Amino acid sequence: MNRAVLEIDSRVGNVSLARVAAATFIAPLDPDVTELSDMKTAVSEAVTNAIIHGYGGIEGNTVRMTLTLDGRLLTVEVTDNGIGITDIACAREPLFTTLPELERSGLGFTVMESFMDTVDVISTPKVGTTVTMTKEIKIIEAADGHESLRDSSLA
Amino acid sequence: MAGMDIYEKVLVVSPAVEIDAHSAERLRFSVDAAFENSPCVNIVFDLSKVGFMDSSGIGLLIGRYKQAEKRGGCLALAGMNNEMARLYTISGLAKIVKNFPSLNEAISALRGGAK
């Protein structure tokens, strides 16, 4: 089991840092390009939601991302202490957005659900939101049938 | 952040950044300013130098689609990688905006009036 925690200030310029941190965390598992891109996109959506929706885009608040690897199962937990979500089912609907004027597409949860294996949301209004996502990083089989695992001891 | 060129009535935007909420907002202002101050009716996004895009990019593209539509033109995309293509499909953007393998094909299609 490996674990990393990243705390960032609630500014959208920090979303790329969260993506890079998550990508670096799973790099020892040799994810393929699609898995890596999927995970980075899902992290980007979750952290962006925390900043823009959780904290209303106001800087000076904290977004916490916890990454856990159990074997090849990656768990990403993104937590904010922002306004929370009143209706989670509604928020998860494709194209639902509370901020159309900012050209938010309302696809954040749809993307997370499409690109990760599981997505769970726990939220309490005025307390905050935690989004927990999991993804199994598959073993790439080489052309000769052998498994490609660079360093399984790191998993 | 993004190169911009005009070919007849086509504004070609060539971002060279990862497109997320941070860069999308800046791109939105620069593209809209260039478009408003030009005689262009169509916009092409050349995505060949974009290594990453999340749904903020989809919001950006839908917004520019609407801008072009207001002038009776349209938006086209070119050069997206396989990972972006998945987002393009999942988001439903593929239903309203065409993607071309190359920038030249996108420009040619728009010059020919393809919608």
Interface residues (C-beta under 8 A of the other chain):
Chain A: V12 G13 V15 S16 R19 V33 T34 S37 D38 K40 T41 S44 E45 T48 I51 I52 L102 E103 R104 S105 L107 G108 T110 V111 S114
Chain B: E18 D20 A21 H22 A24 E25 R28 F52 D54 S55 S56 I58 G59 L60 I62 G63 N82 E83 R86 L87 I90 S91
